[in-house]
């Protein structure tokens, strides 16, 4: 039997009010369960070919995070995905469990919702734009909730999913990279 190393803690980084202030120690608010990446590919969807990077797979070990993405990851539609303000997409494991019940499915794997980071903690209704987090040696800031597009429906093989993520208030959220590093 093999054991997995403990998941890295996600620490909330307090935002300094002024440069000389003494900041309190970081508060642990979650755990990184999986880092997921995937390169864009062409897929057939409703009679047409679509290029998408929504198919993300878990990776083992540490992964470098740069200003624009996680190493080995890519986006198929740069007009709606990626860039500095949407470098990393985060989705919460409690939302996985919710969707398993709601959709009557048990086939989900990490990266199922097209996320780069699958986390425990950091629920959509608790995270705020501007919150800062440290994972490994990298630092991040929440920039916006996910604006879902039809591509997550491709991954889920269910065209209703984008609308459901919004109407059930479980979209996930984007991070920008404040400090590049390893997660």
Backbone as numpy.savetxt, mean C-alpha at the origin, in Angstrom:
# Nx Ny Nz CAx CAy CAz Cx Cy Cz
10.36 -27.32 10.73 9.52 -26.14 10.73 10.40 -24.90 10.73
10.10 -23.97 9.87 10.87 -22.73 9.82 10.07 -21.63 10.51
10.78 -20.68 11.02 10.11 -19.54 11.66 10.38 -18.31 10.82
9.40 -17.45 10.79 9.55 -16.19 10.08 10.11 -15.16 11.02
10.96 -14.28 10.52 11.42 -13.19 11.39 10.24 -12.30 11.75
10.32 -11.63 12.88 9.21 -10.75 13.25 9.02 -9.67 12.20
7.76 -9.29 11.98 7.45 -8.24 11.03 7.97 -6.91 11.56
8.50 -6.07 10.67 8.98 -4.77 11.12 7.83 -3.93 11.66
8.11 -3.23 12.73 7.11 -2.33 13.29 7.03 -1.07 12.45
5.85 -0.50 12.40 5.66 0.78 11.75 5.51 1.80 12.86
6.37 2.79 12.83 6.35 3.79 13.89 5.85 5.10 13.34
4.99 5.75 14.10 4.51 7.08 13.72 5.60 8.06 14.10
6.01 8.87 13.14 7.02 9.89 13.39 6.31 11.19 13.73
6.57 11.73 14.90 5.96 13.02 15.22 6.52 14.10 14.30
5.69 15.05 13.95 6.15 16.14 13.09 6.65 17.28 13.98
7.88 17.73 13.75 8.41 18.79 14.60 7.69 20.11 14.36
7.46 20.85 15.45 6.85 22.17 15.32 7.93 23.21 15.02
9.12 22.98 15.56 10.25 23.85 15.25 11.52 23.01 15.32
12.54 23.46 14.68 13.76 22.66 14.52 14.40 22.27 15.84
14.32 23.13 16.85 15.02 22.84 18.10 14.16 22.08 19.12
12.96 21.69 18.76 12.09 21.01 19.74 12.60 19.62 20.06
12.34 19.16 21.27 12.65 17.79 21.66 11.45 16.94 21.32
11.64 15.98 20.42 10.53 15.16 19.96 10.37 13.93 20.83
9.15 13.52 21.09 8.94 12.28 21.85 9.35 11.08 21.02
9.58 9.96 21.69 9.92 8.72 20.99 8.78 8.34 20.06
9.13 7.69 18.96 8.12 7.26 17.99 7.17 6.26 18.62
5.93 6.32 18.23 4.88 5.42 18.72 4.66 4.32 17.70
4.70 3.05 18.13 4.45 1.94 17.21 2.95 1.83 16.97
2.57 1.87 15.69 1.15 1.90 15.34 0.73 0.76 14.42
1.66 -0.05 13.99 1.30 -1.13 13.08 2.48 -2.00 12.75
2.21 -2.95 11.86 3.26 -3.86 11.40 3.17 -4.02 9.89
4.32 -4.06 9.26 4.39 -4.35 7.84 4.34 -5.86 7.68
3.31 -6.36 7.01 3.14 -7.80 6.83 3.76 -8.29 5.53
3.69 -7.46 4.48 4.20 -7.89 3.19 4.56 -6.69 2.33
5.65 -6.82 1.58 6.02 -5.85 0.55 5.71 -6.54 -0.77
4.97 -5.84 -1.64 4.47 -6.43 -2.88 4.85 -5.56 -4.06
5.35 -6.18 -5.13 5.74 -5.43 -6.32 5.26 -6.17 -7.57
5.19 -5.45 -8.66 4.85 -6.04 -9.94 5.10 -5.03 -11.05
5.54 -5.52 -12.17 5.78 -4.65 -13.33 4.54 -4.65 -14.22
4.32 -3.55 -14.93 3.16 -3.47 -15.81 3.16 -4.59 -16.86
1.95 -5.03 -17.17 1.80 -6.04 -18.21 0.46 -5.82 -18.91
0.38 -6.37 -20.11 -0.87 -6.31 -20.88 -1.78 -7.44 -20.44
-3.05 -7.11 -20.18 -4.05 -8.12 -19.84 -5.30 -7.87 -20.67
-6.03 -8.92 -20.90 -7.29 -8.81 -21.63 -8.41 -8.52 -20.62
-9.22 -7.51 -20.91 -10.30 -7.12 -20.01 -11.47 -6.60 -20.83
-12.58 -7.29 -20.73 -13.81 -6.89 -21.40 -13.59 -6.58 -22.89
-12.89 -7.47 -23.55 -12.70 -7.37 -24.98 -11.61 -6.43 -25.46
-10.81 -5.91 -24.56 -9.71 -5.04 -24.98 -8.46 -5.37 -24.17
-7.34 -4.86 -24.62 -6.07 -5.06 -23.92 -5.77 -3.83 -23.08
-5.45 -4.06 -21.82 -5.17 -2.99 -20.87 -3.78 -3.22 -20.30
-2.98 -2.16 -20.19 -1.69 -2.28 -19.51 -1.92 -1.89 -18.06
-1.45 -2.75 -17.15 -1.68 -2.50 -15.73 -0.53 -3.04 -14.87
-0.30 -2.36 -13.78 0.67 -2.80 -12.78 -0.02 -3.26 -11.51
-1.32 -3.56 -11.58 -2.09 -3.93 -10.38 -1.73 -5.32 -9.85
-1.09 -6.14 -10.68 -0.73 -7.49 -10.24 0.58 -7.44 -9.47
0.47 -7.38 -8.15 1.63 -7.30 -7.26 1.80 -8.64 -6.54
3.04 -9.04 -6.37 3.36 -10.28 -5.66 4.29 -9.96 -4.49
4.15 -10.72 -3.39 5.04 -10.52 -2.24 6.49 -10.84 -2.59
7.40 -10.12 -1.98 8.83 -10.39 -2.13 9.41 -10.74 -0.77
10.50 -11.48 -0.80 11.19 -11.86 0.45 12.32 -10.87 0.73
12.57 -10.68 2.00 13.71 -9.87 2.38 13.46 -8.38 2.25
14.52 -7.63 2.50 14.45 -6.17 2.45 14.31 -5.71 1.00
13.67 -4.59 0.83 13.45 -4.01 -0.50 13.71 -2.52 -0.39
14.44 -1.96 -1.34 14.73 -0.53 -1.38 13.50 0.24 -1.83
13.26 1.37 -1.18 12.18 2.27 -1.57 12.83 3.59 -1.97
12.56 4.00 -3.21 13.06 5.28 -3.72 11.95 6.31 -3.76
12.25 7.48 -4.25 11.28 8.58 -4.29 10.03 8.23 -5.08
10.15 7.36 -6.11 9.02 7.11 -6.99 8.36 5.76 -6.80
9.02 4.82 -6.13 8.40 3.50 -5.95 9.28 2.54 -5.16
8.75 1.37 -4.96 9.48 0.28 -4.35 10.28 -0.39 -5.47
11.53 -0.73 -5.22 12.38 -1.35 -6.24 11.69 -2.60 -6.80
11.59 -2.66 -8.14 10.96 -3.79 -8.80 9.48 -3.59 -9.08
8.96 -2.41 -8.76 7.55 -2.14 -8.97 7.39 -1.12 -10.09
6.23 -1.15 -10.74 5.94 -0.19 -11.79 4.45 0.04 -11.93
4.09 1.10 -12.60 2.70 1.44 -12.84 2.44 1.44 -14.34
1.27 0.98 -14.72 0.91 0.93 -16.13 0.33 2.22 -16.66
-0.27 3.02 -15.78 -0.93 4.27 -16.17 -0.39 5.37 -15.27
0.66 6.05 -15.71 1.29 7.07 -14.87 0.45 8.33 -14.71
-0.58 8.49 -15.51 -1.46 9.64 -15.33 -2.29 9.48 -14.06
-2.64 8.27 -13.71 -3.50 8.04 -12.55 -2.83 7.35 -11.38
-1.59 6.87 -11.59 -0.91 6.10 -10.55 0.56 6.51 -10.50
1.18 6.35 -9.35 2.61 6.60 -9.22 2.94 8.07 -9.06
4.20 8.38 -9.24 4.71 9.73 -9.02 5.08 9.92 -7.55
5.67 11.05 -7.26 6.16 11.30 -5.90 5.05 11.30 -4.86
3.87 11.77 -5.21 2.78 11.84 -4.22 2.05 10.51 -4.04
2.31 9.56 -4.93 1.68 8.24 -4.86 2.72 7.15 -5.10
3.85 7.28 -4.40 4.97 6.36 -4.62 4.68 4.96 -4.08
3.93 4.88 -2.98 3.66 3.61 -2.32 2.18 3.54 -1.97
1.54 2.42 -2.32 0.14 2.22 -1.97 0.06 1.23 -0.81
-0.76 1.55 0.19 -0.87 0.76 1.42 -2.30 0.24 1.56
-2.40 -1.04 1.94 -3.72 -1.62 2.23 -3.64 -2.44 3.50
-4.72 -2.45 4.25 -4.78 -2.97 5.61 -5.35 -4.39 5.65
-4.74 -5.25 6.45 -5.17 -6.64 6.54 -6.59 -6.78 7.07
-7.04 -5.89 7.94 -8.43 -5.96 8.40 -9.40 -5.75 7.25
-9.01 -4.95 6.25 -9.86 -4.78 5.08 -9.89 -6.06 4.25
-8.78 -6.78 4.20 -8.78 -8.09 3.54 -9.84 -8.98 4.16
-9.84 -9.06 5.48 -10.79 -9.94 6.19 -12.23 -9.48 5.94
-12.42 -8.17 5.93 -13.74 -7.61 5.64 -14.23 -8.05 4.26
-13.37 -7.91 3.25 -13.76 -8.27 1.88 -13.94 -9.77 1.71
-13.18 -10.56 2.44 -13.40 -12.02 2.38 -14.83 -12.34 2.81
-15.27 -11.71 3.90 -16.64 -11.93 4.38 -17.67 -11.34 3.42
-17.45 -10.10 3.02 -18.40 -9.37 2.19 -18.59 -10.02 0.81
-17.49 -10.47 0.22 -17.54 -11.04 -1.13 -17.62 -12.57 -1.12
-17.56 -13.18 0.06 -17.63 -14.63 0.16 -16.46 -15.33 -0.51
-15.26 -14.77 -0.31 -14.07 -15.33 -0.94 -13.04 -15.73 0.11
-12.19 -16.68 -0.26 -11.10 -17.08 0.62 -9.81 -17.30 -0.16
-9.70 -16.62 -1.30 -8.55 -16.83 -2.19 -7.60 -15.64 -2.24
-7.69 -14.72 -1.30 -6.84 -13.54 -1.33 -5.41 -13.86 -0.94
-4.48 -13.17 -1.61 -3.05 -13.25 -1.28 -2.55 -11.82 -1.11
-1.44 -11.66 -0.40 -0.86 -10.33 -0.25 -0.64 -9.71 -1.63
-0.99 -8.45 -1.76 -0.91 -7.75 -3.03 -2.20 -7.81 -3.83
-3.21 -8.49 -3.31 -4.48 -8.70 -4.01 -5.15 -7.40 -4.44
-4.98 -6.35 -3.65 -5.63 -5.08 -3.94 -4.70 -4.10 -4.66
-3.58 -4.64 -5.15 -2.62 -3.83 -5.89 -1.71 -3.01 -5.00
-1.70 -3.34 -3.70 -0.91 -2.55 -2.76 0.56 -2.98 -2.75
1.41 -1.99 -2.41 2.83 -2.26 -2.20 3.10 -2.75 -0.79
2.41 -2.19 0.18 2.57 -2.60 1.57 1.23 -3.13 2.08
1.24 -4.37 2.56 0.10 -4.90 3.29 0.47 -4.72 4.76
-0.40 -4.06 5.53 -0.07 -3.73 6.91 -1.15 -4.19 7.88
-0.75 -4.32 9.10 -1.68 -4.53 10.21 -1.66 -3.23 10.99
-2.83 -2.69 11.28 -2.92 -1.35 11.85 -3.09 -0.36 10.71
-3.08 0.92 11.02 -3.21 1.98 10.01 -4.51 1.88 9.23
-5.60 1.73 9.94 -6.92 1.64 9.31 -7.26 2.93 8.57
-7.99 2.79 7.46 -8.34 3.94 6.63 -9.03 5.05 7.43
-9.86 4.68 8.40 -10.59 5.70 9.17 -9.77 6.28 10.31
-8.52 5.85 10.46 -7.65 6.39 11.50 -6.46 7.17 10.94
-6.08 6.89 9.71 -4.94 7.54 9.08 -5.37 8.88 8.52
-4.52 9.87 8.66 -4.82 11.21 8.16 -3.74 11.67 7.19
-4.15 12.48 6.22 -3.18 13.09 5.32 -2.19 13.88 6.17
-0.91 13.68 5.90 0.14 14.35 6.67 0.75 13.48 7.75
0.09 12.37 8.12 0.70 11.45 9.09 2.01 10.94 8.52
2.98 10.78 9.40 4.31 10.31 8.99 4.63 9.01 9.69
5.30 8.13 8.93 5.64 6.80 9.44 7.06 6.45 9.06
7.67 5.64 9.90 9.00 5.11 9.63 8.88 3.60 9.57
9.35 3.02 8.46 9.37 1.57 8.28 10.78 1.22 7.86
11.46 0.41 8.65 12.86 0.12 8.37 13.64 1.42 8.42
14.45 1.68 7.40 15.24 2.91 7.37 14.58 4.01 6.51
13.39 3.75 5.99 12.68 4.72 5.14 11.61 5.46 5.94
11.34 6.69 5.54 10.28 7.50 6.17 9.27 7.90 5.09
8.00 7.97 5.53 6.89 8.19 4.60 5.91 9.20 5.18
5.09 9.79 4.27 4.01 10.69 4.66 2.77 10.32 3.86
1.63 10.25 4.55 0.36 9.97 3.88 -0.02 11.18 3.04
-0.37 10.93 1.75 -0.70 12.03 0.86 -2.16 12.07 0.45
-2.80 10.90 0.29 -4.19 10.90 -0.15 -4.75 9.49 -0.04
-6.09 9.39 0.03 -6.69 8.05 -0.08 -6.54 7.57 -1.53
-6.64 6.28 -1.70 -6.59 5.72 -3.06 -7.82 6.21 -3.82
-7.59 6.66 -5.03 -8.67 6.95 -5.96 -8.75 5.71 -6.84
-9.75 4.90 -6.59 -9.80 3.60 -7.26 -10.14 3.75 -8.73
-9.57 2.85 -9.50 -9.90 2.78 -10.92 -10.30 1.34 -11.23
-10.73 1.13 -12.43 -11.25 -0.18 -12.82 -10.21 -1.29 -12.75
-8.92 -0.96 -12.73 -7.88 -1.98 -12.77 -7.90 -2.91 -11.56
-8.28 -2.41 -10.39 -8.38 -3.30 -9.24 -9.50 -4.33 -9.47
-10.50 -3.97 -10.23 -11.54 -4.92 -10.62 -10.99 -6.02 -11.52
-10.00 -5.68 -12.34 -9.34 -6.68 -13.17 -8.64 -7.69 -12.27
-7.86 -7.20 -11.32 -7.12 -8.08 -10.42 -8.06 -8.97 -9.61
-9.17 -8.41 -9.19 -10.12 -9.13 -8.35 -11.10 -9.96 -9.19
-11.04 -9.79 -10.51 -11.96 -10.45 -11.42 -13.42 -10.14 -11.05
-13.63 -8.87 -10.68 -14.95 -8.42 -10.25 -15.05 -6.92 -10.53
-15.76 -6.52 -11.57 -15.81 -5.10 -11.93 -16.49 -4.21 -10.89
-17.17 -4.79 -9.91 -17.83 -3.99 -8.87 -16.86 -3.45 -7.84
-15.69 -4.08 -7.72 -14.78 -3.79 -6.62 -14.38 -2.32 -6.50
-14.01 -1.61 -7.57 -13.63 -0.21 -7.38 -14.71 0.61 -6.67
-15.94 0.47 -7.08 -17.03 1.22 -6.44 -17.26 0.75 -5.01
-17.11 -0.53 -4.78 -17.28 -1.06 -3.42 -16.22 -0.53 -2.46
-14.97 -0.42 -2.91 -13.92 0.10 -2.05 -14.25 1.49 -1.56
-14.83 2.30 -2.45 -15.20 3.67 -2.08 -16.44 3.68 -1.20
-17.49 2.98 -1.61 -18.75 3.04 -0.87 -18.65 2.39 0.52
-17.72 1.48 0.70 -17.53 0.84 2.02 -16.41 1.50 2.82
-15.87 2.60 2.30 -14.85 3.40 2.98 -13.60 2.58 3.31
-13.15 1.78 2.35 -11.95 0.96 2.51 -11.06 1.07 1.26
-10.66 2.30 0.90 -9.88 2.45 -0.33 -8.38 2.17 -0.18
-7.83 2.28 1.03 -6.38 2.27 1.21 -5.87 3.69 1.01
-4.54 3.86 1.06 -4.00 5.22 0.94 -2.59 5.18 0.35
-2.19 6.36 -0.13 -0.87 6.53 -0.74 0.10 7.21 0.22
1.38 6.90 0.02 2.47 7.52 0.75 3.44 8.17 -0.22
4.02 9.27 0.21 5.19 9.78 -0.49 6.40 9.41 0.36
7.54 9.31 -0.27 8.77 8.90 0.42 9.50 10.15 0.87
9.64 10.32 2.17 10.38 11.45 2.71 11.87 11.15 2.78
12.17 9.91 3.13 13.56 9.47 3.22 13.66 8.08 2.60
14.43 7.97 1.53 14.61 6.69 0.89 15.32 5.72 1.84
15.06 4.44 1.65 15.71 3.46 2.52 15.22 2.06 2.23
15.50 1.15 3.14 15.14 -0.26 3.04 13.95 -0.55 3.95
13.01 -1.32 3.43 11.90 -1.80 4.25 11.94 -3.32 4.26
